[in-house]
Structures are given as structure tokens and as C-alpha cells.
């Protein structure tokens, strides 16, 4: 193959790949913006606030003190804050409601006891625990979903940067390829000595 043809193919291929990477980077930027804006809009509307600075609730548990205190007094408006509020504030309080049992476990006990004795005085306590756990797990699940969606947006932003950097390198290599194409001799070929040492056929 002539060197000019080879250079033209490689430079053109690099240029096409660079354009594809730019388009992909643009889509990833859009994905990041959409995820970030959607999560922020939804969380702002919920008006969820961390405990105020100096609040006794920040000292209620070592886990809360460690993870929640840095966000004291802030409103939950992004995925990172949502994850902290869900995993280190709501979850801690939920563990104290029914000795660490989940809504499903408490609800099962409530239904079984109600079927055996509808007038059992324990039903009132189980009902309260059941309702508190249901609300806590629902809010926690919503916040963690927001965190997951937000995290995907952050990953998209990183991928967009990588895509743009790679596209820039491909544009540079393509430009060098076209520059070399103009300087190479028309008669030059790729790997001219490839068959130079091929032994001649032996006549019998």
C-alpha cells in the first residue's frame, strides 16, 4: 500500500473518531446536567434539613456525630447530602425503633398478632413502630434513589472529560497525519522491505 493512502486512511479515521468522541462527550455533559438538576430540584422541594449546629440530636449517636455534624444546619440539596442523611441519620434512628428490626419484620408480627388476638394491647405499640418504620424506610429509599441518580450524573461528568481529552488527542494525531501526508513522496510505500528476504522458489 502506498504511504499516502495509508496516511490518508489513518488521519481520516482519527478525525472521524474524534468527532464521535466530541458528540459522546456532549451527550455525557447533558446527562450530568440533567441528573444533577433533577436531583437538586426534587430535593429542594422536599425541604429536608440537617439538625442545626449545636443541636442535641447531633450527639445522640457517635455515627451521627461523625457523619452528620459536617452538614449541620444545611438543607439536603444534592446526592451526597442525601446519602449521609439516609444512611447516618434516618438509619440510626430507625435502629432504635424496634431493636433493629425492619418494617417488613414488624409488620409481619403485627399482622400475625392481630389475627390471633385483635384486642392484644401489644398491637398499639407494634402499630406505632410499623408506621414509623414505614415512613423512615420510604424516605430513606427515596433519598438513596436520589443519591444513585446523582452519582450516575457524576460518573457521566468524569466520562465526558475523558471523552473530550481523548478527542483532543485524536484531533492532534489526525492533524499530524494530514501534515505528514503532504510531505511524503508519492512513490513511497508502507513496509517496502516486507518481502525483500523471501527465498526464491527452488526448482526441482
C-alpha positions as CSV (number, residue, x, y, z in Angstrom):
1,X,0.0,0.0,0.0
2,X,1.3,3.5,-0.9
3,X,2.2,5.6,2.2
4,X,0.0,8.5,1.1
5,X,-3.0,6.2,1.0
6,X,-2.1,4.7,4.4
7,X,-1.7,8.2,6.0
8,X,-4.9,9.4,4.5
9,X,-6.9,6.4,5.9
10,X,-5.3,6.7,9.3
11,X,-5.8,10.5,9.5
12,X,-9.3,10.4,8.3
13,X,-10.2,7.6,10.7
14,X,-8.7,9.5,13.6
15,X,-10.7,12.6,12.6
16,X,-14.0,10.6,12.5
17,X,-13.2,9.0,15.8
18,X,-12.5,12.4,17.3
19,X,-15.8,13.8,16.1
20,X,-17.6,10.8,17.6
21,X,-15.9,11.3,20.9
22,X,-16.9,15.0,20.9
23,X,-20.5,14.1,20.3
24,X,-20.4,11.4,23.0
25,X,-18.8,14.0,25.4
26,X,-21.6,16.4,24.7
27,X,-24.2,13.8,25.4
28,X,-22.5,12.9,28.7
29,X,-22.4,16.5,29.7
30,X,-26.1,16.7,29.0
31,X,-26.7,13.6,31.1
32,X,-24.7,15.0,34.0
33,X,-26.6,18.3,33.9
34,X,-30.0,16.6,33.7
35,X,-29.2,14.2,36.6
36,X,-27.8,17.0,38.8
37,X,-30.6,19.5,38.1
38,X,-33.3,16.8,38.5
39,X,-32.0,15.6,41.9
40,X,-31.4,19.2,43.2
41,X,-34.9,20.3,42.1
42,X,-36.6,17.3,43.8
43,X,-34.6,17.6,47.0
44,X,-35.1,21.3,47.3
45,X,-38.9,20.8,47.1
46,X,-38.8,18.3,49.9
47,X,-37.2,20.9,52.3
48,X,-35.2,18.3,54.3
49,X,-32.7,20.0,56.7
50,X,-29.9,18.6,58.8
51,X,-30.1,19.4,62.5
52,X,-28.9,22.8,63.4
53,X,-25.4,23.4,64.7
54,X,-25.2,22.6,68.4
55,X,-28.4,20.6,68.3
56,X,-28.6,17.7,70.9
57,X,-29.6,15.3,68.2
58,X,-26.1,15.6,66.7
59,X,-24.8,14.0,69.8
60,X,-27.4,11.3,70.1
61,X,-25.2,8.7,68.5
62,X,-21.4,8.6,67.6
63,X,-22.3,7.8,64.0
64,X,-24.5,10.9,63.7
65,X,-21.8,13.0,65.3
66,X,-19.1,11.8,62.9
67,X,-21.0,11.9,59.6
68,X,-23.9,14.4,60.1
69,X,-22.2,17.2,62.1
70,X,-20.2,18.5,59.0
71,X,-23.6,19.2,57.3
72,X,-25.3,20.7,60.4
73,X,-27.8,23.4,59.5
74,X,-27.6,22.7,55.7
75,X,-30.6,21.8,53.5
76,X,-30.3,18.5,51.6
77,X,-29.9,19.6,48.0
78,X,-27.5,17.0,46.4
79,X,-26.9,13.3,46.3
80,X,-24.0,13.3,48.7
81,X,-26.1,15.0,51.4
82,X,-29.0,12.7,50.6
83,X,-26.8,9.6,51.2
84,X,-25.5,11.0,54.5
85,X,-29.0,11.9,55.7
86,X,-30.3,8.5,54.7
87,X,-27.5,6.2,55.9
88,X,-26.2,8.1,59.0
89,X,-29.3,9.9,60.4
90,X,-32.5,8.2,59.4
91,X,-31.0,4.7,59.6
92,X,-29.5,5.3,63.0
93,X,-32.9,6.5,64.4
94,X,-34.7,3.5,62.8
95,X,-32.4,1.0,64.5
96,X,-33.7,2.3,67.8
97,X,-37.4,1.9,67.0
98,X,-37.8,-1.8,67.1
99,X,-34.3,-3.2,68.2
100,X,-33.0,-3.0,64.6
101,X,-36.0,-4.8,63.0
102,X,-37.2,-3.7,59.6
103,X,-40.7,-2.6,58.6
104,X,-41.3,-6.0,57.0
105,X,-40.4,-7.9,60.2
106,X,-42.5,-5.6,62.5
107,X,-45.4,-5.6,60.0
108,X,-45.4,-9.4,59.9
109,X,-45.6,-9.6,63.7
110,X,-48.4,-7.0,63.7
111,X,-50.5,-9.0,61.2
112,X,-49.9,-12.3,62.9
113,X,-50.8,-10.9,66.4
114,X,-53.8,-9.2,65.0
115,X,-55.1,-12.4,63.5
116,X,-54.6,-14.3,66.8
117,X,-56.0,-11.6,69.2
118,X,-57.3,-8.3,67.8
119,X,-57.6,-6.9,71.3
120,X,-54.0,-7.6,72.3
121,X,-52.5,-4.5,74.0
122,X,-49.2,-5.1,72.2
123,X,-50.9,-4.1,68.9
124,X,-50.8,-0.4,69.7
125,X,-47.0,-0.5,70.2
126,X,-46.5,-2.6,67.1
127,X,-48.7,-0.3,65.1
128,X,-46.7,2.7,66.1
129,X,-43.4,1.0,65.3
130,X,-44.8,-0.2,62.0
131,X,-45.9,3.3,60.9
132,X,-42.6,4.9,62.0
133,X,-40.5,2.3,60.2
134,X,-42.6,2.5,57.0
135,X,-42.2,6.3,56.9
136,X,-38.5,6.1,57.7
137,X,-37.7,3.4,55.1
138,X,-39.8,5.2,52.5
139,X,-37.9,8.4,52.9
140,X,-34.6,6.6,53.2
141,X,-35.3,4.8,50.0
142,X,-36.3,8.0,48.1
143,X,-33.1,9.7,49.3
144,X,-30.9,6.8,48.3
145,X,-32.5,6.7,44.8
146,X,-31.7,10.4,44.5
147,X,-28.1,9.6,45.5
148,X,-27.8,6.8,42.9
149,X,-29.2,9.0,40.2
150,X,-26.9,11.9,41.2
151,X,-23.9,9.5,41.3
152,X,-24.6,8.4,37.8
153,X,-24.5,12.1,36.8
154,X,-21.1,12.5,38.4
155,X,-19.8,9.5,36.6
156,X,-21.1,10.9,33.3
157,X,-19.2,14.1,34.0
158,X,-16.0,12.2,34.5
159,X,-16.6,10.2,31.3
160,X,-17.3,13.5,29.4
161,X,-13.9,14.9,30.5
162,X,-12.2,11.7,29.4
163,X,-14.0,11.8,26.1
164,X,-13.1,15.4,25.4
165,X,-9.4,14.8,26.3
166,X,-9.3,11.7,24.0
167,X,-11.0,13.7,21.2
168,X,-8.4,16.4,21.5
169,X,-5.6,13.9,21.2
170,X,-7.2,12.3,18.2
171,X,-7.6,15.7,16.5
172,X,-3.9,16.4,17.1
173,X,-2.9,13.0,15.7
174,X,-5.1,13.5,12.7
175,X,-3.6,16.9,12.1
176,X,-0.1,15.4,12.2
177,X,-1.3,12.7,9.9
178,X,-2.5,15.1,7.3
179,X,0.7,17.2,7.7
180,X,2.8,14.1,7.0
181,X,0.6,13.2,4.1
182,X,1.6,16.4,2.3
183,X,5.3,15.7,2.9
184,X,5.6,12.1,1.9
185,X,6.9,11.2,-1.5
186,X,4.2,9.9,-4.0
187,X,6.1,6.7,-4.7
188,X,6.7,5.8,-1.0
189,X,5.1,2.6,0.2
190,X,4.3,1.1,3.6
191,X,6.9,-1.5,4.7
192,X,8.9,-1.5,1.5
193,X,11.2,-4.3,2.6
194,X,8.5,-6.6,3.8
195,X,9.2,-9.2,1.1
196,X,12.8,-8.4,0.4
197,X,14.2,-11.6,2.1
198,X,11.7,-14.0,0.8
199,X,13.6,-17.0,-0.6
200,X,13.3,-17.8,-4.2
201,X,11.4,-20.9,-5.1
202,X,13.6,-24.0,-5.6
203,X,13.3,-25.7,-9.0
204,X,13.2,-29.4,-8.9
